[in-house]
C-alpha cells in the first residue's frame, strides 16, 4: 500500500541558525520568514536543538524576574528557577535552544510523525538523513496535507489498494463509502479473520480519520474445528 512519507510533504528549504547566532538575528529570521521556530545546527548541519518565538518570550520574562532572587525559593522550585535564570542570560541561539531536538527521517510515515508531534507537544520536526544532517523540516501544516484528500480519493484508494491489491477480493465484495474521512465497510467476506485485516489496512490509508465496520463473514475460521466421534 502507498502511504505518504515525511519526505514527500516536508519543506526542503530550511531557515536555520547556528550555535553562535545572536538572539537578535534569530528574532529577525523568525520575523522575516514569518515562522515561529527554527532548528539550530552545527558546522556539519547536524541538528543541535530548536529555538522558537516562545523561547525568546520566556527569556524576556525570565529577565524581568531575575531581581527576585533564587536562594529564597523552595528547593522544589529552585532548580527550575536556576534554569530559567540561565536562559535569561542567554545571548546566542545555542544558549537558549531547547535540547535534545526531536527529529524524523524522510522515509517515516506521515502518521508516525504526527504521533511524535502529539507525544512531545511540538509544532515542527527537523528532517534528517542517515547521518543526522538536516535536509528539511516538517510542520503541522505540512503533515495535515494528507487529510485534505477528498472522500472520493480515499474511497478509491481503499478499493484499489486495500481490497483489490492487498486482499485480492473480487470486485464489489465490499461496498466502501467515505464521509468526512470516515470509511464505512459493508459486505460479506469468506473468512472472519479477513475482517480485522480489512479494517486495519483501511485505517492506514492517508486521510482516513475513522473506520466503521459493518462486515459479516461466511466461515468463522477463528474458532478451533469441532471434533466429532
Backbone torsions as a table, in degrees:
resi	resn	phi	psi	omega
1	UNK	NA	146.8	179.1
2	UNK	-91.4	125.8	174.4
3	UNK	-130.3	147.3	-177.6
4	UNK	-68.2	137.0	177.3
5	UNK	-103.4	157.7	179.6
6	UNK	-57.8	-39.1	-179.0
7	UNK	-62.3	-21.1	-179.5
8	UNK	-82.1	-22.6	-176.1
9	UNK	-114.7	-10.0	-176.6
10	UNK	-68.7	162.6	173.0
11	UNK	-94.5	115.4	-174.7
12	UNK	-76.0	-28.0	-179.8
13	UNK	-88.4	102.5	-172.2
14	UNK	-101.6	131.2	170.7
15	UNK	-84.0	122.4	-173.5
16	UNK	-134.9	164.3	175.9
17	UNK	-126.1	166.0	177.9
18	UNK	-112.2	168.3	-175.7
19	UNK	-55.3	-38.4	-176.2
20	UNK	-95.1	8.0	178.8
21	UNK	-65.0	124.7	178.8
22	UNK	-61.8	148.5	-178.2
23	UNK	-62.2	-31.2	177.1
24	UNK	-61.6	-40.4	177.9
25	UNK	-68.4	-36.1	176.7
26	UNK	-61.2	-46.9	179.4
27	UNK	-60.3	-39.3	178.6
28	UNK	-66.2	-39.0	177.9
29	UNK	-63.3	-44.2	179.8
30	UNK	-62.4	-43.7	-178.9
31	UNK	-70.1	-43.0	-176.1
32	UNK	-64.6	-39.1	-176.2
33	UNK	-98.7	2.7	176.6
34	UNK	54.4	50.6	176.4
35	UNK	-123.6	160.6	-176.2
36	UNK	-103.2	-5.5	178.9
37	UNK	-169.8	163.5	-179.9
38	UNK	-154.9	157.3	179.0
39	UNK	-80.3	152.4	174.5
40	UNK	-109.3	125.7	-174.9
41	UNK	-122.7	165.2	175.1
42	UNK	-96.6	-169.3	-176.4
43	UNK	-66.5	-20.3	179.2
44	UNK	-97.8	13.4	-179.3
45	UNK	64.9	22.8	174.2
46	UNK	-87.7	135.8	-172.7
47	UNK	-74.3	125.4	179.0
48	UNK	-96.1	-34.4	-176.3
49	UNK	-178.9	-170.8	179.2
50	UNK	-129.8	146.8	176.2
51	UNK	-133.4	139.9	-173.8
52	UNK	-135.5	172.0	174.4
53	UNK	-57.2	-38.5	-179.4
54	UNK	-60.5	-40.1	178.3
55	UNK	-61.3	-42.4	-179.8
56	UNK	-66.0	-40.5	179.1
57	UNK	-66.1	-42.2	179.5
58	UNK	-64.3	-34.2	177.7
59	UNK	-63.0	-43.7	179.2
60	UNK	-63.0	-41.7	179.1
61	UNK	-66.1	-38.6	179.5
62	UNK	-65.5	-35.9	177.6
63	UNK	-60.9	-38.5	-179.1
64	UNK	-67.9	-24.3	-178.0
65	UNK	-94.6	-6.1	-175.6
66	UNK	-59.2	-32.5	-176.9
67	UNK	-68.8	-14.8	-176.9
68	UNK	-72.8	-22.2	-177.2
69	UNK	83.3	156.3	-175.7
70	UNK	-116.0	-30.5	-172.4
71	UNK	-61.9	-26.6	-178.2
72	UNK	-84.1	-4.0	-177.8
73	UNK	-75.9	152.7	174.4
74	UNK	-60.6	149.8	-177.4
75	UNK	-55.8	-36.2	-178.0
76	UNK	-63.8	-29.2	-177.5
77	UNK	-100.7	-12.8	-172.9
78	UNK	-64.7	-41.4	-179.1
79	UNK	-61.6	-45.1	178.0
80	UNK	-62.5	-37.7	179.8
81	UNK	-66.7	-37.7	179.1
82	UNK	-66.6	-40.1	177.1
83	UNK	-63.2	-43.4	179.3
84	UNK	-63.2	-37.1	178.9
85	UNK	-65.9	-38.5	177.6
86	UNK	-64.6	-40.0	177.5
87	UNK	-64.3	-35.3	-178.9
88	UNK	-65.3	-26.6	179.9
89	UNK	-90.4	-2.0	-176.6
90	UNK	-62.5	139.9	178.6
91	UNK	-121.8	-15.7	-177.9
92	UNK	-126.7	167.0	179.4
93	UNK	-60.8	-39.7	-179.0
94	UNK	-64.7	-30.6	-179.7
95	UNK	-79.7	-23.4	-175.4
96	UNK	-105.1	-18.7	-172.7
97	UNK	-60.8	157.5	174.9
98	UNK	-91.4	132.2	-179.9
99	UNK	-133.7	155.9	-5.6
100	UNK	-77.7	158.6	178.5
101	UNK	-76.9	135.9	175.6
102	UNK	-89.2	120.5	-175.0
103	UNK	-122.6	164.3	174.8
104	UNK	-134.2	167.1	178.0
105	UNK	-107.8	153.7	-174.3
106	UNK	-64.1	-25.4	-177.8
107	UNK	-84.9	-4.0	177.9
108	UNK	-71.4	150.2	179.5
109	UNK	-69.7	146.1	178.0
110	UNK	-58.9	-40.7	-179.5
111	UNK	-61.5	-38.4	179.2
112	UNK	-67.6	-39.8	177.7
113	UNK	-63.7	-38.5	178.7
114	UNK	-63.1	-38.0	177.9
115	UNK	-66.3	-37.5	177.5
116	UNK	-62.5	-44.4	177.7
117	UNK	-58.5	-45.6	-177.4
118	UNK	-66.7	-41.3	-177.7
119	UNK	-63.7	-39.7	-176.1
120	UNK	-98.6	0.1	178.2
121	UNK	54.8	52.9	178.8
122	UNK	-124.8	160.9	-173.9
123	UNK	-106.6	-7.8	-177.7
124	UNK	-152.3	150.7	-178.8
125	UNK	-131.2	119.9	172.1
126	UNK	-64.5	139.4	178.0
127	UNK	-104.6	126.9	-175.1
128	UNK	-123.0	156.7	178.2
129	UNK	-87.3	-169.7	-176.6
130	UNK	-66.3	-15.8	176.8
131	UNK	-103.8	15.8	177.6
132	UNK	63.7	27.1	175.4
133	UNK	-92.7	142.1	-176.8
134	UNK	-66.4	126.8	177.3
135	UNK	-127.2	-5.7	179.5
136	UNK	178.2	-178.6	176.4
137	UNK	-143.7	140.7	179.5
138	UNK	-117.0	123.0	178.6
139	UNK	-103.9	171.2	176.8
140	UNK	-58.5	-38.4	179.2
141	UNK	-63.2	-39.8	178.0
142	UNK	-61.1	-46.4	-176.6
143	UNK	-69.0	-28.6	-178.8
144	UNK	-73.2	-9.9	-179.9
145	UNK	-59.2	-32.9	-177.5
146	UNK	-67.9	-20.8	179.7
147	UNK	-89.2	1.5	178.4
148	UNK	-91.0	5.9	177.8
149	UNK	-68.8	148.6	178.8
150	UNK	-75.6	159.5	177.3
151	UNK	-60.7	-34.7	180.0
152	UNK	-65.6	-39.6	177.9
153	UNK	-64.5	-42.2	179.2
154	UNK	-64.5	-45.9	179.8
155	UNK	-57.5	-45.7	-177.4
156	UNK	-66.5	-36.0	179.5
157	UNK	-69.4	-38.1	177.2
158	UNK	-62.3	-42.9	-179.9
159	UNK	-65.5	-48.1	-174.6
160	UNK	-74.5	-50.9	-170.9
161	UNK	-86.3	-38.8	-176.3
162	UNK	-84.7	-59.0	-171.5
163	UNK	-76.3	-45.4	-175.6
164	UNK	-82.7	-51.7	-173.7
165	UNK	-79.5	-52.5	-174.6
166	UNK	-76.4	-40.3	-173.9
167	UNK	-103.4	-8.8	176.7
168	UNK	55.8	40.7	179.1
169	UNK	-86.5	145.4	175.6
170	UNK	-62.3	151.5	179.5
171	UNK	-55.6	144.0	175.2
172	UNK	68.5	10.2	173.6
173	UNK	-64.6	-40.9	178.5
174	UNK	-120.0	130.8	175.6
175	UNK	-94.3	123.8	-177.2
176	UNK	-111.3	129.1	171.8
177	UNK	-130.0	143.7	-177.2
178	UNK	-130.9	130.3	178.0
179	UNK	-135.8	118.9	-179.8
180	UNK	53.3	38.4	176.5
181	UNK	85.8	-6.3	177.4
182	UNK	-95.4	120.4	-177.7
183	UNK	-95.6	135.7	175.7
184	UNK	-113.4	127.9	-179.7
185	UNK	-109.9	123.0	-179.6
186	UNK	-130.7	142.7	178.5
187	UNK	145.3	-176.4	-177.6
188	UNK	-124.2	120.0	178.1
189	UNK	-96.1	160.9	-179.1
190	UNK	-68.9	-45.9	-175.8
191	UNK	-116.6	143.5	178.4
192	UNK	-64.2	-33.5	-177.3
193	UNK	-67.7	-16.2	178.7
194	UNK	-77.0	-18.9	-175.9
195	UNK	-64.9	-52.8	179.1
196	UNK	-62.5	-28.0	177.0
197	UNK	-65.6	-46.3	179.8
198	UNK	-62.4	-40.2	-179.8
199	UNK	-67.4	-45.7	-177.4
200	UNK	-64.3	-42.9	179.7
201	UNK	-68.8	-34.4	177.1
202	UNK	-65.3	-36.5	177.0
203	UNK	-61.4	-29.8	-175.3
204	UNK	-80.6	-8.6	179.6
205	UNK	-71.4	132.5	-179.3
206	UNK	-59.6	132.1	178.7
207	UNK	98.5	-15.1	179.6
208	UNK	-75.8	127.3	178.3
209	UNK	-110.5	-8.0	179.0
210	UNK	-169.7	154.7	178.1
211	UNK	-132.6	123.1	175.9
212	UNK	-99.7	120.5	-175.6
213	UNK	-98.7	112.9	175.3
214	UNK	-122.6	28.5	-177.7
215	UNK	-83.0	145.9	173.2
216	UNK	-118.9	179.7	-176.6
217	UNK	-143.2	159.1	177.7
218	UNK	-95.3	-42.3	-177.4
219	UNK	-121.2	130.1	176.4
220	UNK	-90.2	95.0	-179.3
221	UNK	-91.0	8.9	179.4
222	UNK	-91.6	-8.3	179.7
223	UNK	-104.9	144.8	178.3
224	UNK	-64.4	144.8	179.5
225	UNK	-62.4	144.6	179.4
226	UNK	-71.8	141.4	178.6
227	UNK	-99.3	128.0	-179.6
228	UNK	-110.9	143.7	179.2
229	UNK	-67.5	NA	NA
